[in-house]
Amino acid sequence: MMKLIGEKVSLREATQEDVNELYYWKYKEKNQEAKKWNAPYISEGRLTREEYMNSWDKEYELFPCVPRLLAVIIDEKAVGTVSCYWVDKHTNWLETGIVIYDPDYWSGGYGTEAYRMWIDFLFESTPFHSLGMSTWSGNIRMMKTAAKIGMKEEARIREARIVNGKYFDSIKMGILRRERESYRSKSCNRKEYRGELKH
């Protein structure tokens, strides 16, 4: 099982217990605070528990030993995911994301550490020249998290998203491999986490 260990956060291939916990947060938890910020303009169908579990197995690896998503573990609980997905395989255009469902962990640097670990892992495990993410201008927390790990705003489509009847900009941010190396040497000790590959 792949596991990346940080100071406050771990990322790992999800166990069945993790997937059950994430299913609760994604579909059954009453307040659904995360959905108010994580692409609220996208309508998602509700999956059954079995369908959700099966979705973790579908096209699980982007490359050998490079999964498209991992569970975010805090205090030994699965509270979110980091992910990546193809925009265009022909041009190696990959986007990334993070969601932490439990709002108790929306402060204290948990998301920043998890996202930094994920971006580092993807750069170290793939040949990609750049990695990016998409959000909307109302999600200030996500934009700040991306900026903290060295991402820069690359595009802003004005008033392209509607949330609660109001217009917001669509935001794209990204980081180049050379920028990541430079940024990490200045601000991130490589010993913050270690990757463990277990079979």
C-alpha positions as CSV (number, residue, x, y, z in Angstrom):
1,M,0.0,0.0,0.0
2,M,1.3,3.4,-0.9
3,K,1.6,5.9,1.9
4,L,3.0,9.4,2.1
5,I,3.5,10.6,5.7
6,G,3.7,14.2,6.8
7,E,3.7,16.0,10.1
8,K,0.0,16.3,10.5
9,V,-1.4,14.5,7.5
10,S,-0.9,11.2,5.7
11,L,-2.0,10.3,2.2
12,R,-2.6,6.6,1.4
13,E,-4.4,4.2,-0.9
14,A,-7.8,3.9,0.6
15,T,-8.8,0.9,2.6
16,Q,-12.4,-0.3,2.6
17,E,-12.9,1.5,5.9
18,D,-11.5,4.7,4.4
19,V,-13.9,4.5,1.4
20,N,-16.9,3.9,3.7
21,E,-15.9,7.0,5.8
22,L,-15.5,9.1,2.6
23,Y,-18.8,7.9,1.3
24,Y,-20.4,9.2,4.5
25,W,-18.8,12.6,4.1
26,K,-19.6,12.9,0.4
27,Y,-23.2,11.7,0.5
28,K,-24.7,11.2,3.9
29,E,-23.3,13.9,6.2
30,K,-26.1,16.4,6.7
31,N,-24.4,19.8,6.4
32,Q,-22.3,19.1,3.2
33,E,-20.2,22.1,3.9
34,A,-17.5,21.0,1.5
35,K,-19.9,21.0,-1.4
36,K,-20.5,24.7,-0.8
37,W,-16.9,25.4,-1.8
38,N,-15.8,22.4,-3.9
39,A,-17.2,23.1,-7.4
40,P,-20.8,23.9,-6.2
41,Y,-21.7,24.8,-9.8
42,I,-21.3,21.1,-10.9
43,S,-24.3,18.9,-10.4
44,E,-23.2,15.5,-9.2
45,G,-25.4,12.4,-9.2
46,R,-25.6,10.4,-6.0
47,L,-23.8,7.1,-6.1
48,T,-24.8,4.1,-4.1
49,R,-22.2,2.9,-1.7
50,E,-21.3,0.0,-4.0
51,E,-21.0,2.3,-7.0
52,Y,-18.8,4.7,-5.0
53,M,-16.5,1.9,-3.9
54,N,-16.3,0.6,-7.5
55,S,-15.4,4.1,-8.7
56,W,-12.1,4.0,-6.7
57,D,-11.0,1.0,-8.8
58,K,-11.9,2.5,-12.2
59,E,-8.8,3.6,-14.0
60,Y,-7.1,3.8,-10.7
61,E,-3.6,4.3,-12.0
62,L,-2.5,7.1,-14.3
63,F,0.9,5.5,-14.6
64,P,2.4,2.4,-13.0
65,C,2.4,3.1,-9.2
66,V,0.8,6.5,-9.7
67,P,-2.8,6.5,-8.5
68,R,-5.3,9.1,-9.6
69,L,-6.4,9.7,-6.0
70,L,-5.5,9.0,-2.4
71,A,-7.3,9.3,0.9
72,V,-6.3,12.2,3.2
73,I,-5.8,10.8,6.7
74,I,-5.8,13.1,9.8
75,D,-6.0,11.8,13.3
76,E,-6.2,8.2,11.8
77,K,-9.5,9.1,10.0
78,A,-10.2,9.5,6.3
79,V,-11.4,13.1,6.0
80,G,-10.8,13.9,2.3
81,T,-9.0,13.1,-0.9
82,V,-6.3,14.4,-3.2
83,S,-6.8,13.6,-6.9
84,C,-5.6,14.2,-10.4
85,Y,-7.4,13.8,-13.7
86,W,-6.6,14.1,-17.4
87,V,-7.7,17.2,-19.3
88,D,-5.8,16.0,-22.5
89,K,-3.6,12.9,-22.5
90,H,-2.2,13.9,-25.9
91,T,-0.5,17.0,-24.4
92,N,0.1,15.7,-20.9
93,W,-2.4,18.1,-19.5
94,L,-3.2,17.0,-16.0
95,E,-5.2,18.8,-13.3
96,T,-5.1,18.2,-9.6
97,G,-7.4,18.7,-6.7
98,I,-8.0,18.4,-3.0
99,V,-11.1,18.2,-0.8
100,I,-11.2,17.9,2.9
101,Y,-14.8,17.2,3.9
102,D,-14.5,17.6,7.7
103,P,-14.6,21.4,8.4
104,D,-12.8,20.8,11.7
105,Y,-9.7,20.5,9.6
106,W,-10.2,23.5,7.5
107,S,-7.6,25.5,9.4
108,G,-4.2,24.7,10.8
109,G,-2.4,24.0,7.6
110,Y,-3.8,20.5,7.0
111,G,-4.9,21.1,3.4
112,T,-1.7,22.9,2.5
113,E,0.5,20.1,3.8
114,A,-1.6,17.4,2.0
115,Y,-1.7,19.3,-1.3
116,R,2.1,20.0,-1.2
117,M,2.8,16.3,-0.6
118,W,0.5,15.4,-3.5
119,I,2.1,17.8,-5.9
120,D,5.6,16.8,-4.9
121,F,4.7,13.1,-5.3
122,L,3.3,13.7,-8.8
123,F,6.3,15.7,-10.0
124,E,8.7,13.0,-8.6
125,S,6.7,10.1,-10.1
126,T,5.8,11.5,-13.5
127,P,7.5,13.3,-16.4
128,F,5.0,16.2,-16.3
129,H,6.3,19.7,-17.0
130,S,3.4,21.4,-15.2
131,L,0.5,20.7,-12.9
132,G,-2.6,22.8,-12.4
133,M,-5.9,23.2,-10.7
134,S,-9.2,24.8,-11.3
135,T,-11.5,26.6,-8.9
136,W,-13.8,29.7,-8.7
137,S,-13.1,33.1,-7.2
138,G,-15.4,32.5,-4.3
139,N,-13.2,29.7,-3.0
140,I,-10.6,31.9,-1.4
141,R,-9.3,29.1,0.8
142,M,-8.4,26.9,-2.2
143,M,-6.7,29.8,-4.0
144,K,-4.6,30.6,-0.9
145,T,-3.7,26.9,-0.5
146,A,-2.5,26.7,-4.1
147,A,-0.5,29.9,-3.7
148,K,1.2,28.6,-0.6
149,I,2.6,25.7,-2.5
150,G,3.9,27.9,-5.3
151,M,1.1,27.9,-7.8
152,K,0.4,31.0,-9.8
153,E,-2.8,32.3,-11.4
154,E,-2.7,31.4,-15.1
155,A,-6.2,32.2,-16.3
156,R,-9.3,34.0,-15.1
157,I,-12.5,33.7,-17.0
158,R,-14.6,36.5,-15.8
159,E,-18.1,35.8,-14.4
160,A,-18.1,32.3,-15.8
161,R,-19.6,30.6,-12.8
162,I,-22.9,31.1,-11.0
163,V,-23.2,30.2,-7.3
164,N,-26.3,31.0,-5.3
165,G,-27.5,33.3,-8.1
166,K,-24.2,35.4,-8.2
167,Y,-21.5,35.5,-10.8
168,F,-18.0,34.4,-10.0
169,D,-14.8,34.1,-12.0
170,S,-13.4,30.7,-13.1
171,I,-9.8,30.5,-11.9
172,K,-7.0,28.3,-13.2
173,M,-3.7,28.1,-11.3
174,G,-0.6,26.1,-12.0
175,I,3.1,25.5,-11.3
176,L,6.0,24.4,-13.6
177,R,8.5,21.8,-12.6
178,R,11.3,24.3,-12.4
179,E,9.2,26.6,-10.3
180,R,8.4,23.8,-7.9
181,E,12.1,22.9,-7.5
182,S,12.9,26.5,-6.8
183,Y,10.0,27.1,-4.4
184,R,10.6,23.9,-2.5
185,S,14.3,24.6,-2.0
186,K,13.3,27.9,-0.4
187,S,10.3,27.0,1.6
188,C,9.8,23.2,2.0
189,N,12.1,20.8,3.8
190,R,12.1,17.5,1.8
191,K,12.1,15.6,5.1
192,E,8.5,16.8,5.7
193,Y,7.3,13.5,4.4
194,R,8.4,10.2,3.1
195,G,6.8,8.0,0.6
196,E,6.4,4.3,1.5
197,L,5.6,1.8,-1.1
198,K,4.2,-1.5,0.3
199,H,2.9,-4.4,-1.5
